[in-house]
Amino acid sequence: MSPSEEEGVLIHQNAWFYLSSWDQGHAESYELKAIDQGVYLFVLEGSLDVDGHVLNRRDAMSISKVDLVQMRATSESRFLLIDVPMQWQ
């Protein structure tokens, strides 16, 4: 879901939702959408290494004040990543 019809289901918020499944060893970087955005990451199944922090099943973390997040699946994983504003205007 995103505030743009070009990136999935349209929502009327400045937020992006990604649900993903990765095989063990898969790695990617996630670039935040804007300087004032942050990421909430929830591991549904498996485990991820997120910028050097290991998250296991049902773990979550909030990430802010960065431009890029490095992620790698340390086992077969499913997770939800939500990119949202950190300040309400």
HTML snippet that shows the backbone in 3Dmol.js (N, CA, C, O; Angstrom):
<script src="https://3Dmol.org/build/3Dmol-min.js"></script>
<div id="view" style="width:600px;height:400px;position:relative"></div>
<script>
const pdb = `
ATOM      1  N   MET A   1       0.841  -1.166   0.000  1.00  0.00           N
ATOM      2  CA  MET A   1       0.000   0.000   0.000  1.00  0.00           C
ATOM      3  C   MET A   1       0.888   1.231   0.000  1.00  0.00           C
ATOM      4  O   MET A   1       1.988   1.214   0.553  1.00  0.00           O
ATOM      5  N   SER A   2       0.416   2.279  -0.612  1.00  0.00           N
ATOM      6  CA  SER A   2       1.201   3.505  -0.670  1.00  0.00           C
ATOM      7  C   SER A   2       0.294   4.691  -1.010  1.00  0.00           C
ATOM      8  O   SER A   2      -0.864   4.507  -1.384  1.00  0.00           O
ATOM      9  N   PRO A   3       0.834   5.915  -0.877  1.00  0.00           N
ATOM     10  CA  PRO A   3       0.048   7.086  -1.258  1.00  0.00           C
ATOM     11  C   PRO A   3       0.035   7.318  -2.774  1.00  0.00           C
ATOM     12  O   PRO A   3      -0.437   8.356  -3.237  1.00  0.00           O
ATOM     13  N   SER A   4       0.545   6.370  -3.534  1.00  0.00           N
ATOM     14  CA  SER A   4       0.594   6.476  -4.987  1.00  0.00           C
ATOM     15  C   SER A   4      -0.041   5.240  -5.612  1.00  0.00           C
ATOM     16  O   SER A   4       0.252   4.116  -5.204  1.00  0.00           O
ATOM     17  N   GLU A   5      -0.902   5.443  -6.591  1.00  0.00           N
ATOM     18  CA  GLU A   5      -1.518   4.306  -7.277  1.00  0.00           C
ATOM     19  C   GLU A   5      -0.488   3.492  -8.045  1.00  0.00           C
ATOM     20  O   GLU A   5      -0.772   2.361  -8.441  1.00  0.00           O
ATOM     21  N   GLU A   6       0.709   4.047  -8.264  1.00  0.00           N
ATOM     22  CA  GLU A   6       1.755   3.360  -9.010  1.00  0.00           C
ATOM     23  C   GLU A   6       2.455   2.292  -8.174  1.00  0.00           C
ATOM     24  O   GLU A   6       3.172   1.459  -8.729  1.00  0.00           O
ATOM     25  N   GLU A   7       2.264   2.295  -6.844  1.00  0.00           N
ATOM     26  CA  GLU A   7       2.962   1.354  -5.964  1.00  0.00           C
ATOM     27  C   GLU A   7       1.977   0.498  -5.180  1.00  0.00           C
ATOM     28  O   GLU A   7       2.105   0.387  -3.961  1.00  0.00           O
ATOM     29  N   GLY A   8       1.016  -0.100  -5.833  1.00  0.00           N
ATOM     30  CA  GLY A   8       0.096  -0.996  -5.148  1.00  0.00           C
ATOM     31  C   GLY A   8      -1.237  -0.340  -4.836  1.00  0.00           C
ATOM     32  O   GLY A   8      -1.737   0.478  -5.608  1.00  0.00           O
ATOM     33  N   VAL A   9      -1.803  -0.706  -3.700  1.00  0.00           N
ATOM     34  CA  VAL A   9      -3.113  -0.220  -3.289  1.00  0.00           C
ATOM     35  C   VAL A   9      -2.985   1.202  -2.743  1.00  0.00           C
ATOM     36  O   VAL A   9      -2.136   1.467  -1.892  1.00  0.00           O
ATOM     37  N   LEU A  10      -3.824   2.113  -3.232  1.00  0.00           N
ATOM     38  CA  LEU A  10      -3.789   3.515  -2.826  1.00  0.00           C
ATOM     39  C   LEU A  10      -4.366   3.694  -1.426  1.00  0.00           C
ATOM     40  O   LEU A  10      -5.454   3.200  -1.130  1.00  0.00           O
ATOM     41  N   ILE A  11      -3.628   4.405  -0.561  1.00  0.00           N
ATOM     42  CA  ILE A  11      -4.143   4.843   0.736  1.00  0.00           C
ATOM     43  C   ILE A  11      -3.920   6.343   0.834  1.00  0.00           C
ATOM     44  O   ILE A  11      -2.987   6.864   0.223  1.00  0.00           O
ATOM     45  N   HIS A  12      -4.738   7.034   1.575  1.00  0.00           N
ATOM     46  CA  HIS A  12      -4.639   8.486   1.691  1.00  0.00           C
ATOM     47  C   HIS A  12      -3.821   8.863   2.923  1.00  0.00           C
ATOM     48  O   HIS A  12      -4.280   9.619   3.779  1.00  0.00           O
ATOM     49  N   GLN A  13      -2.624   8.333   3.000  1.00  0.00           N
ATOM     50  CA  GLN A  13      -1.673   8.604   4.070  1.00  0.00           C
ATOM     51  C   GLN A  13      -0.285   8.634   3.459  1.00  0.00           C
ATOM     52  O   GLN A  13      -0.059   8.057   2.395  1.00  0.00           O
ATOM     53  N   ASN A  14       0.640   9.299   4.120  1.00  0.00           N
ATOM     54  CA  ASN A  14       2.025   9.309   3.666  1.00  0.00           C
ATOM     55  C   ASN A  14       2.731   8.094   4.263  1.00  0.00           C
ATOM     56  O   ASN A  14       3.630   8.227   5.094  1.00  0.00           O
ATOM     57  N   ALA A  15       2.307   6.902   3.823  1.00  0.00           N
ATOM     58  CA  ALA A  15       2.828   5.648   4.383  1.00  0.00           C
ATOM     59  C   ALA A  15       2.900   4.590   3.288  1.00  0.00           C
ATOM     60  O   ALA A  15       2.095   4.568   2.357  1.00  0.00           O
ATOM     61  N   TRP A  16       3.891   3.716   3.432  1.00  0.00           N
ATOM     62  CA  TRP A  16       4.088   2.604   2.512  1.00  0.00           C
ATOM     63  C   TRP A  16       4.148   1.328   3.339  1.00  0.00           C
ATOM     64  O   TRP A  16       4.858   1.275   4.344  1.00  0.00           O
ATOM     65  N   PHE A  17       3.413   0.303   2.930  1.00  0.00           N
ATOM     66  CA  PHE A  17       3.398  -0.990   3.610  1.00  0.00           C
ATOM     67  C   PHE A  17       3.954  -2.040   2.656  1.00  0.00           C
ATOM     68  O   PHE A  17       3.522  -2.132   1.507  1.00  0.00           O
ATOM     69  N   TYR A  18       4.905  -2.825   3.130  1.00  0.00           N
ATOM     70  CA  TYR A  18       5.484  -3.900   2.329  1.00  0.00           C
ATOM     71  C   TYR A  18       5.408  -5.198   3.119  1.00  0.00           C
ATOM     72  O   TYR A  18       5.882  -5.261   4.253  1.00  0.00           O
ATOM     73  N   LEU A  19       4.826  -6.220   2.541  1.00  0.00           N
ATOM     74  CA  LEU A  19       4.811  -7.561   3.111  1.00  0.00           C
ATOM     75  C   LEU A  19       5.694  -8.404   2.212  1.00  0.00           C
ATOM     76  O   LEU A  19       5.472  -8.470   1.003  1.00  0.00           O
ATOM     77  N   SER A  20       6.703  -9.053   2.801  1.00  0.00           N
ATOM     78  CA  SER A  20       7.668  -9.758   1.962  1.00  0.00           C
ATOM     79  C   SER A  20       8.060 -11.096   2.560  1.00  0.00           C
ATOM     80  O   SER A  20       8.007 -11.290   3.774  1.00  0.00           O
ATOM     81  N   SER A  21       8.452 -12.013   1.694  1.00  0.00           N
ATOM     82  CA  SER A  21       8.995 -13.321   2.079  1.00  0.00           C
ATOM     83  C   SER A  21      10.364 -13.460   1.428  1.00  0.00           C
ATOM     84  O   SER A  21      10.503 -13.262   0.221  1.00  0.00           O
ATOM     85  N   TRP A  22      11.378 -13.802   2.224  1.00  0.00           N
ATOM     86  CA  TRP A  22      12.734 -13.959   1.711  1.00  0.00           C
ATOM     87  C   TRP A  22      13.271 -15.326   2.067  1.00  0.00           C
ATOM     88  O   TRP A  22      12.978 -15.864   3.135  1.00  0.00           O
ATOM     89  N   ASP A  23      14.057 -15.882   1.168  1.00  0.00           N
ATOM     90  CA  ASP A  23      14.796 -17.113   1.443  1.00  0.00           C
ATOM     91  C   ASP A  23      16.016 -16.778   2.293  1.00  0.00           C
ATOM     92  O   ASP A  23      16.487 -15.640   2.296  1.00  0.00           O
ATOM     93  N   GLN A  24      16.518 -17.765   3.005  1.00  0.00           N
ATOM     94  CA  GLN A  24      17.724 -17.571   3.813  1.00  0.00           C
ATOM     95  C   GLN A  24      18.857 -17.047   2.935  1.00  0.00           C
ATOM     96  O   GLN A  24      19.078 -17.546   1.832  1.00  0.00           O
ATOM     97  N   GLY A  25      19.566 -16.046   3.427  1.00  0.00           N
ATOM     98  CA  GLY A  25      20.688 -15.459   2.707  1.00  0.00           C
ATOM     99  C   GLY A  25      20.330 -14.281   1.816  1.00  0.00           C
ATOM    100  O   GLY A  25      21.212 -13.530   1.400  1.00  0.00           O
ATOM    101  N   HIS A  26      19.036 -14.109   1.514  1.00  0.00           N
ATOM    102  CA  HIS A  26      18.627 -12.975   0.672  1.00  0.00           C
ATOM    103  C   HIS A  26      18.934 -11.674   1.421  1.00  0.00           C
ATOM    104  O   HIS A  26      18.662 -11.567   2.617  1.00  0.00           O
ATOM    105  N   ALA A  27      19.495 -10.696   0.724  1.00  0.00           N
ATOM    106  CA  ALA A  27      19.833  -9.410   1.336  1.00  0.00           C
ATOM    107  C   ALA A  27      19.435  -8.272   0.403  1.00  0.00           C
ATOM    108  O   ALA A  27      19.570  -8.368  -0.817  1.00  0.00           O
ATOM    109  N   GLU A  28      18.946  -7.204   1.001  1.00  0.00           N
ATOM    110  CA  GLU A  28      18.581  -6.001   0.257  1.00  0.00           C
ATOM    111  C   GLU A  28      18.733  -4.796   1.161  1.00  0.00           C
ATOM    112  O   GLU A  28      18.768  -4.908   2.386  1.00  0.00           O
ATOM    113  N   SER A  29      18.823  -3.637   0.520  1.00  0.00           N
ATOM    114  CA  SER A  29      18.787  -2.370   1.239  1.00  0.00           C
ATOM    115  C   SER A  29      17.417  -1.751   1.009  1.00  0.00           C
ATOM    116  O   SER A  29      16.840  -1.889  -0.070  1.00  0.00           O
ATOM    117  N   TYR A  30      16.901  -1.072   2.017  1.00  0.00           N
ATOM    118  CA  TYR A  30      15.640  -0.345   1.867  1.00  0.00           C
ATOM    119  C   TYR A  30      15.934   1.134   2.062  1.00  0.00           C
ATOM    120  O   TYR A  30      16.455   1.536   3.103  1.00  0.00           O
ATOM    121  N   GLU A  31      15.600   1.945   1.060  1.00  0.00           N
ATOM    122  CA  GLU A  31      15.792   3.388   1.142  1.00  0.00           C
ATOM    123  C   GLU A  31      14.486   4.040   1.585  1.00  0.00           C
ATOM    124  O   GLU A  31      13.453   3.881   0.935  1.00  0.00           O
ATOM    125  N   LEU A  32      14.537   4.773   2.696  1.00  0.00           N
ATOM    126  CA  LEU A  32      13.347   5.435   3.202  1.00  0.00           C
ATOM    127  C   LEU A  32      12.845   6.453   2.191  1.00  0.00           C
ATOM    128  O   LEU A  32      13.627   7.022   1.429  1.00  0.00           O
ATOM    129  N   LYS A  33      11.530   6.680   2.188  1.00  0.00           N
ATOM    130  CA  LYS A  33      10.898   7.522   1.181  1.00  0.00           C
ATOM    131  C   LYS A  33      11.195   9.005   1.326  1.00  0.00           C
ATOM    132  O   LYS A  33      11.167   9.732   0.333  1.00  0.00           O
ATOM    133  N   ALA A  34      11.481   9.474   2.542  1.00  0.00           N
ATOM    134  CA  ALA A  34      11.764  10.897   2.770  1.00  0.00           C
ATOM    135  C   ALA A  34      12.588  11.053   4.043  1.00  0.00           C
ATOM    136  O   ALA A  34      12.645  10.142   4.869  1.00  0.00           O
ATOM    137  N   ILE A  35      13.218  12.196   4.194  1.00  0.00           N
ATOM    138  CA  ILE A  35      14.106  12.457   5.318  1.00  0.00           C
ATOM    139  C   ILE A  35      13.370  12.403   6.669  1.00  0.00           C
ATOM    140  O   ILE A  35      13.974  12.046   7.680  1.00  0.00           O
ATOM    141  N   ASP A  36      12.103  12.745   6.695  1.00  0.00           N
ATOM    142  CA  ASP A  36      11.351  12.762   7.949  1.00  0.00           C
ATOM    143  C   ASP A  36      10.568  11.469   8.188  1.00  0.00           C
ATOM    144  O   ASP A  36       9.726  11.409   9.084  1.00  0.00           O
ATOM    145  N   GLN A  37      10.841  10.442   7.393  1.00  0.00           N
ATOM    146  CA  GLN A  37      10.169   9.151   7.536  1.00  0.00           C
ATOM    147  C   GLN A  37      10.963   8.228   8.460  1.00  0.00           C
ATOM    148  O   GLN A  37      12.160   8.424   8.672  1.00  0.00           O
ATOM    149  N   GLY A  38      10.292   7.237   8.995  1.00  0.00           N
ATOM    150  CA  GLY A  38      10.917   6.181   9.770  1.00  0.00           C
ATOM    151  C   GLY A  38      10.319   4.859   9.342  1.00  0.00           C
ATOM    152  O   GLY A  38       9.337   4.818   8.601  1.00  0.00           O
ATOM    153  N   VAL A  39      10.916   3.781   9.814  1.00  0.00           N
ATOM    154  CA  VAL A  39      10.465   2.444   9.446  1.00  0.00           C
ATOM    155  C   VAL A  39      10.105   1.666  10.705  1.00  0.00           C
ATOM    156  O   VAL A  39      10.828   1.706  11.701  1.00  0.00           O
ATOM    157  N   TYR A  40       8.978   0.956  10.650  1.00  0.00           N
ATOM    158  CA  TYR A  40       8.614  -0.017  11.662  1.00  0.00           C
ATOM    159  C   TYR A  40       8.707  -1.373  10.967  1.00  0.00           C
ATOM    160  O   TYR A  40       8.097  -1.585   9.919  1.00  0.00           O
ATOM    161  N   LEU A  41       9.470  -2.284  11.555  1.00  0.00           N
ATOM    162  CA  LEU A  41       9.697  -3.591  10.954  1.00  0.00           C
ATOM    163  C   LEU A  41       9.249  -4.672  11.926  1.00  0.00           C
ATOM    164  O   LEU A  41       9.680  -4.693  13.079  1.00  0.00           O
ATOM    165  N   PHE A  42       8.379  -5.574  11.461  1.00  0.00           N
ATOM    166  CA  PHE A  42       7.860  -6.663  12.284  1.00  0.00           C
ATOM    167  C   PHE A  42       8.134  -7.981  11.581  1.00  0.00           C
ATOM    168  O   PHE A  42       7.701  -8.186  10.447  1.00  0.00           O
ATOM    169  N   VAL A  43       8.856  -8.879  12.254  1.00  0.00           N
ATOM    170  CA  VAL A  43       9.172 -10.193  11.693  1.00  0.00           C
ATOM    171  C   VAL A  43       8.025 -11.149  12.017  1.00  0.00           C
ATOM    172  O   VAL A  43       7.754 -11.426  13.186  1.00  0.00           O
ATOM    173  N   LEU A  44       7.360 -11.645  10.993  1.00  0.00           N
ATOM    174  CA  LEU A  44       6.246 -12.572  11.176  1.00  0.00           C
ATOM    175  C   LEU A  44       6.749 -13.994  11.393  1.00  0.00           C
ATOM    176  O   LEU A  44       6.254 -14.712  12.262  1.00  0.00           O
ATOM    177  N   GLU A  45       7.734 -14.391  10.599  1.00  0.00           N
ATOM    178  CA  GLU A  45       8.324 -15.733  10.679  1.00  0.00           C
ATOM    179  C   GLU A  45       9.802 -15.632  10.336  1.00  0.00           C
ATOM    180  O   GLU A  45      10.200 -14.774   9.548  1.00  0.00           O
ATOM    181  N   GLY A  46      10.609 -16.494  10.916  1.00  0.00           N
ATOM    182  CA  GLY A  46      12.019 -16.554  10.580  1.00  0.00           C
ATOM    183  C   GLY A  46      12.849 -15.552  11.350  1.00  0.00           C
ATOM    184  O   GLY A  46      12.510 -15.177  12.472  1.00  0.00           O
ATOM    185  N   SER A  47      13.958 -15.114  10.727  1.00  0.00           N
ATOM    186  CA  SER A  47      14.832 -14.138  11.385  1.00  0.00           C
ATOM    187  C   SER A  47      15.532 -13.274  10.344  1.00  0.00           C
ATOM    188  O   SER A  47      15.850 -13.725   9.244  1.00  0.00           O
ATOM    189  N   LEU A  48      15.763 -12.020  10.723  1.00  0.00           N
ATOM    190  CA  LEU A  48      16.429 -11.047   9.863  1.00  0.00           C
ATOM    191  C   LEU A  48      17.558 -10.380  10.628  1.00  0.00           C
ATOM    192  O   LEU A  48      17.455 -10.155  11.834  1.00  0.00           O
ATOM    193  N   ASP A  49      18.621 -10.068   9.932  1.00  0.00           N
ATOM    194  CA  ASP A  49      19.669  -9.196  10.455  1.00  0.00           C
ATOM    195  C   ASP A  49      19.381  -7.820   9.867  1.00  0.00           C
ATOM    196  O   ASP A  49      19.421  -7.638   8.651  1.00  0.00           O
ATOM    197  N   VAL A  50      19.090  -6.853  10.735  1.00  0.00           N
ATOM    198  CA  VAL A  50      18.745  -5.509  10.297  1.00  0.00           C
ATOM    199  C   VAL A  50      19.800  -4.554  10.839  1.00  0.00           C
ATOM    200  O   VAL A  50      19.821  -4.255  12.033  1.00  0.00           O
ATOM    201  N   ASP A  51      20.663  -4.082   9.970  1.00  0.00           N
ATOM    202  CA  ASP A  51      21.752  -3.183  10.372  1.00  0.00           C
ATOM    203  C   ASP A  51      22.507  -3.713  11.588  1.00  0.00           C
ATOM    204  O   ASP A  51      22.840  -2.950  12.494  1.00  0.00           O
ATOM    205  N   GLY A  52      22.780  -5.029  11.609  1.00  0.00           N
ATOM    206  CA  GLY A  52      23.559  -5.632  12.690  1.00  0.00           C
ATOM    207  C   GLY A  52      22.756  -6.084  13.894  1.00  0.00           C
ATOM    208  O   GLY A  52      23.325  -6.610  14.850  1.00  0.00           O
ATOM    209  N   HIS A  53      21.442  -5.890  13.866  1.00  0.00           N
ATOM    210  CA  HIS A  53      20.565  -6.337  14.960  1.00  0.00           C
ATOM    211  C   HIS A  53      19.756  -7.528  14.471  1.00  0.00           C
ATOM    212  O   HIS A  53      19.084  -7.440  13.443  1.00  0.00           O
ATOM    213  N   VAL A  54      19.813  -8.639  15.194  1.00  0.00           N
ATOM    214  CA  VAL A  54      19.084  -9.837  14.791  1.00  0.00           C
ATOM    215  C   VAL A  54      17.674  -9.789  15.362  1.00  0.00           C
ATOM    216  O   VAL A  54      17.476  -9.635  16.567  1.00  0.00           O
ATOM    217  N   LEU A  55      16.701  -9.926  14.470  1.00  0.00           N
ATOM    218  CA  LEU A  55      15.292  -9.981  14.865  1.00  0.00           C
ATOM    219  C   LEU A  55      14.772 -11.369  14.537  1.00  0.00           C
ATOM    220  O   LEU A  55      14.983 -11.873  13.434  1.00  0.00           O
ATOM    221  N   ASN A  56      14.094 -11.985  15.490  1.00  0.00           N
ATOM    222  CA  ASN A  56      13.515 -13.309  15.307  1.00  0.00           C
ATOM    223  C   ASN A  56      12.001 -13.202  15.224  1.00  0.00           C
ATOM    224  O   ASN A  56      11.436 -12.112  15.311  1.00  0.00           O
ATOM    225  N   ARG A  57      11.352 -14.352  15.053  1.00  0.00           N
ATOM    226  CA  ARG A  57       9.887 -14.415  14.940  1.00  0.00           C
ATOM    227  C   ARG A  57       9.216 -13.577  16.026  1.00  0.00           C
ATOM    228  O   ARG A  57       9.511 -13.719  17.213  1.00  0.00           O
ATOM    229  N   ARG A  58       8.310 -12.702  15.595  1.00  0.00           N
ATOM    230  CA  ARG A  58       7.516 -11.818  16.446  1.00  0.00           C
ATOM    231  C   ARG A  58       8.303 -10.669  17.064  1.00  0.00           C
ATOM    232  O   ARG A  58       7.769  -9.952  17.910  1.00  0.00           O
ATOM    233  N   ASP A  59       9.557 -10.474  16.666  1.00  0.00           N
ATOM    234  CA  ASP A  59      10.324  -9.304  17.097  1.00  0.00           C
ATOM    235  C   ASP A  59       9.983  -8.131  16.191  1.00  0.00           C
ATOM    236  O   ASP A  59       9.560  -8.314  15.049  1.00  0.00           O
ATOM    237  N   ALA A  60      10.171  -6.925  16.714  1.00  0.00           N
ATOM    238  CA  ALA A  60       9.918  -5.714  15.935  1.00  0.00           C
ATOM    239  C   ALA A  60      10.930  -4.654  16.326  1.00  0.00           C
ATOM    240  O   ALA A  60      11.535  -4.715  17.396  1.00  0.00           O
ATOM    241  N   MET A  61      11.101  -3.687  15.446  1.00  0.00           N
ATOM    242  CA  MET A  61      11.953  -2.556  15.776  1.00  0.00           C
ATOM    243  C   MET A  61      11.511  -1.333  14.990  1.00  0.00           C
ATOM    244  O   MET A  61      10.917  -1.435  13.917  1.00  0.00           O
ATOM    245  N   SER A  62      11.819  -0.184  15.554  1.00  0.00           N
ATOM    246  CA  SER A  62      11.569   1.095  14.918  1.00  0.00           C
ATOM    247  C   SER A  62      12.920   1.666  14.503  1.00  0.00           C
ATOM    248  O   SER A  62      13.888   1.599  15.261  1.00  0.00           O
ATOM    249  N   ILE A  63      12.982   2.220  13.314  1.00  0.00           N
ATOM    250  CA  ILE A  63      14.229   2.767  12.785  1.00  0.00           C
ATOM    251  C   ILE A  63      13.936   4.174  12.270  1.00  0.00           C
ATOM    252  O   ILE A  63      13.021   4.372  11.471  1.00  0.00           O
ATOM    253  N   SER A  64      14.721   5.151  12.734  1.00  0.00           N
ATOM    254  CA  SER A  64      14.527   6.522  12.267  1.00  0.00           C
ATOM    255  C   SER A  64      15.876   7.226  12.175  1.00  0.00           C
ATOM    256  O   SER A  64      16.895   6.718  12.642  1.00  0.00           O
ATOM    257  N   LYS A  65      15.857   8.391  11.572  1.00  0.00           N
ATOM    258  CA  LYS A  65      17.046   9.234  11.409  1.00  0.00           C
ATOM    259  C   LYS A  65      18.125   8.549  10.571  1.00  0.00           C
ATOM    260  O   LYS A  65      19.319   8.730  10.807  1.00  0.00           O
ATOM    261  N   VAL A  66      17.686   7.763   9.593  1.00  0.00           N
ATOM    262  CA  VAL A  66      18.599   7.129   8.636  1.00  0.00           C
ATOM    263  C   VAL A  66      18.003   7.272   7.235  1.00  0.00           C
ATOM    264  O   VAL A  66      16.813   7.547   7.078  1.00  0.00           O
ATOM    265  N   ASP A  67      18.839   7.084   6.235  1.00  0.00           N
ATOM    266  CA  ASP A  67      18.373   7.119   4.844  1.00  0.00           C
ATOM    267  C   ASP A  67      18.154   5.721   4.287  1.00  0.00           C
ATOM    268  O   ASP A  67      17.317   5.508   3.410  1.00  0.00           O
ATOM    269  N   LEU A  68      18.940   4.750   4.826  1.00  0.00           N
ATOM    270  CA  LEU A  68      18.997   3.416   4.245  1.00  0.00           C
ATOM    271  C   LEU A  68      19.056   2.374   5.356  1.00  0.00           C
ATOM    272  O   LEU A  68      19.728   2.574   6.368  1.00  0.00           O
ATOM    273  N   VAL A  69      18.353   1.265   5.163  1.00  0.00           N
ATOM    274  CA  VAL A  69      18.361   0.151   6.114  1.00  0.00           C
ATOM    275  C   VAL A  69      18.875  -1.086   5.374  1.00  0.00           C
ATOM    276  O   VAL A  69      18.358  -1.439   4.314  1.00  0.00           O
ATOM    277  N   GLN A  70      19.891  -1.741   5.936  1.00  0.00           N
ATOM    278  CA  GLN A  70      20.447  -2.963   5.366  1.00  0.00           C
ATOM    279  C   GLN A  70      19.777  -4.161   6.031  1.00  0.00           C
ATOM    280  O   GLN A  70      19.744  -4.242   7.259  1.00  0.00           O
ATOM    281  N   MET A  71      19.242  -5.091   5.242  1.00  0.00           N
ATOM    282  CA  MET A  71      18.544  -6.254   5.791  1.00  0.00           C
ATOM    283  C   MET A  71      19.035  -7.530   5.111  1.00  0.00           C
ATOM    284  O   MET A  71      19.332  -7.540   3.916  1.00  0.00           O
ATOM    285  N   ARG A  72      19.115  -8.613   5.901  1.00  0.00           N
ATOM    286  CA  ARG A  72      19.496  -9.928   5.363  1.00  0.00           C
ATOM    287  C   ARG A  72      18.721 -10.995   6.120  1.00  0.00           C
ATOM    288  O   ARG A  72      18.661 -10.969   7.349  1.00  0.00           O
ATOM    289  N   ALA A  73      18.134 -11.924   5.399  1.00  0.00           N
ATOM    290  CA  ALA A  73      17.405 -13.033   6.019  1.00  0.00           C
ATOM    291  C   ALA A  73      18.411 -14.063   6.524  1.00  0.00           C
ATOM    292  O   ALA A  73      19.195 -14.599   5.740  1.00  0.00           O
ATOM    293  N   THR A  74      18.395 -14.342   7.821  1.00  0.00           N
ATOM    294  CA  THR A  74      19.288 -15.356   8.384  1.00  0.00           C
ATOM    295  C   THR A  74      18.613 -16.722   8.418  1.00  0.00           C
ATOM    296  O   THR A  74      19.246 -17.725   8.749  1.00  0.00           O
ATOM    297  N   SER A  75      17.340 -16.759   8.079  1.00  0.00           N
ATOM    298  CA  SER A  75      16.589 -17.990   7.834  1.00  0.00           C
ATOM    299  C   SER A  75      15.443 -17.610   6.902  1.00  0.00           C
ATOM    300  O   SER A  75      15.240 -16.427   6.631  1.00  0.00           O
ATOM    301  N   GLU A  76      14.700 -18.580   6.413  1.00  0.00           N
ATOM    302  CA  GLU A  76      13.538 -18.260   5.585  1.00  0.00           C
ATOM    303  C   GLU A  76      12.629 -17.357   6.405  1.00  0.00           C
ATOM    304  O   GLU A  76      12.285 -17.696   7.537  1.00  0.00           O
ATOM    305  N   SER A  77      12.231 -16.203   5.851  1.00  0.00           N
ATOM    306  CA  SER A  77      11.561 -15.171   6.651  1.00  0.00           C
ATOM    307  C   SER A  77      10.384 -14.540   5.938  1.00  0.00           C
ATOM    308  O   SER A  77      10.344 -14.453   4.710  1.00  0.00           O
ATOM    309  N   ARG A  78       9.420 -14.099   6.745  1.00  0.00           N
ATOM    310  CA  ARG A  78       8.310 -13.244   6.300  1.00  0.00           C
ATOM    311  C   ARG A  78       8.290 -12.053   7.231  1.00  0.00           C
ATOM    312  O   ARG A  78       8.449 -12.206   8.442  1.00  0.00           O
ATOM    313  N   PHE A  79       8.093 -10.851   6.671  1.00  0.00           N
ATOM    314  CA  PHE A  79       8.078  -9.659   7.516  1.00  0.00           C
ATOM    315  C   PHE A  79       7.204  -8.567   6.914  1.00  0.00           C
ATOM    316  O   PHE A  79       6.871  -8.589   5.729  1.00  0.00           O
ATOM    317  N   LEU A  80       6.846  -7.621   7.759  1.00  0.00           N
ATOM    318  CA  LEU A  80       6.078  -6.448   7.372  1.00  0.00           C
ATOM    319  C   LEU A  80       6.943  -5.230   7.644  1.00  0.00           C
ATOM    320  O   LEU A  80       7.451  -5.060   8.752  1.00  0.00           O
ATOM    321  N   LEU A  81       7.113  -4.384   6.639  1.00  0.00           N
ATOM    322  CA  LEU A  81       7.865  -3.145   6.784  1.00  0.00           C
ATOM    323  C   LEU A  81       6.897  -1.993   6.501  1.00  0.00           C
ATOM    324  O   LEU A  81       6.201  -1.987   5.485  1.00  0.00           O
ATOM    325  N   ILE A  82       6.865  -1.027   7.408  1.00  0.00           N
ATOM    326  CA  ILE A  82       5.973   0.124   7.271  1.00  0.00           C
ATOM    327  C   ILE A  82       6.825   1.388   7.329  1.00  0.00           C
ATOM    328  O   ILE A  82       7.517   1.627   8.319  1.00  0.00           O
ATOM    329  N   ASP A  83       6.778   2.193   6.280  1.00  0.00           N
ATOM    330  CA  ASP A  83       7.520   3.440   6.159  1.00  0.00           C
ATOM    331  C   ASP A  83       6.531   4.570   6.421  1.00  0.00           C
ATOM    332  O   ASP A  83       5.617   4.784   5.624  1.00  0.00           O
ATOM    333  N   VAL A  84       6.699   5.298   7.527  1.00  0.00           N
ATOM    334  CA  VAL A  84       5.719   6.301   7.953  1.00  0.00           C
ATOM    335  C   VAL A  84       6.394   7.600   8.411  1.00  0.00           C
ATOM    336  O   VAL A  84       7.577   7.590   8.753  1.00  0.00           O
ATOM    337  N   PRO A  85       5.654   8.717   8.421  1.00  0.00           N
ATOM    338  CA  PRO A  85       6.203   9.966   8.936  1.00  0.00           C
ATOM    339  C   PRO A  85       6.485   9.873  10.430  1.00  0.00           C
ATOM    340  O   PRO A  85       5.734   9.243  11.175  1.00  0.00           O
ATOM    341  N   MET A  86       7.564  10.499  10.855  1.00  0.00           N
ATOM    342  CA  MET A  86       7.913  10.490  12.275  1.00  0.00           C
ATOM    343  C   MET A  86       7.397  11.742  12.994  1.00  0.00           C
ATOM    344  O   MET A  86       7.384  11.785  14.224  1.00  0.00           O
ATOM    345  N   GLN A  87       6.983  12.737  12.253  1.00  0.00           N
ATOM    346  CA  GLN A  87       6.436  13.981  12.809  1.00  0.00           C
ATOM    347  C   GLN A  87       5.088  14.270  12.157  1.00  0.00           C
ATOM    348  O   GLN A  87       4.970  14.225  10.933  1.00  0.00           O
ATOM    349  N   TRP A  88       4.090  14.561  12.951  1.00  0.00           N
ATOM    350  CA  TRP A  88       2.790  14.966  12.394  1.00  0.00           C
ATOM    351  C   TRP A  88       2.808  16.457  12.192  1.00  0.00           C
ATOM    352  O   TRP A  88       3.292  17.202  13.044  1.00  0.00           O
ATOM    353  N   GLN A  89       2.285  16.895  11.072  1.00  0.00           N
ATOM    354  CA  GLN A  89       2.301  18.335  10.770  1.00  0.00           C
ATOM    355  C   GLN A  89       0.908  18.900  10.806  1.00  0.00           C
ATOM    356  O   GLN A  89       0.721  20.095  10.577  1.00  0.00           O
TER     357      GLN A  89
END
`;
const viewer = $3Dmol.createViewer("view");
viewer.addModel(pdb, "pdb");
viewer.setStyle({}, {cartoon: {color: "spectrum"}});
viewer.zoomTo();
viewer.render();
</script>
